[in-house]
Amino acid sequence: MVAAVGASVSTPASSQTMANDARCLAAMSMAQDKAPRADKSAFDSGMMYFLGKLVARGGMKSVGPALEAAAAGLTPERAPKVADTCADELVRAGDAM
């Protein structure tokens, strides 16, 4: 059942990379700092989703370097917009369940 759900989620090719998943995780982490308290659990869920994808693709040892590279290209001002774009993937994944 889980494999079928994962196979049914259609995401752009760019979101299939570790770099994009790390960018989403970093952006959500930065954006969470400025988000209303009521939205914190949604950010936590999103970060766990992208963390899980990173670990599945490259193992725990790959997470730190991937996040460092992703965070280097983000600013706190830009992070919420990037996080919003990443949230679209979360919506698609949720709709597929």
Beta strands, then each sheet from edge to edge (+ up, - down):
end
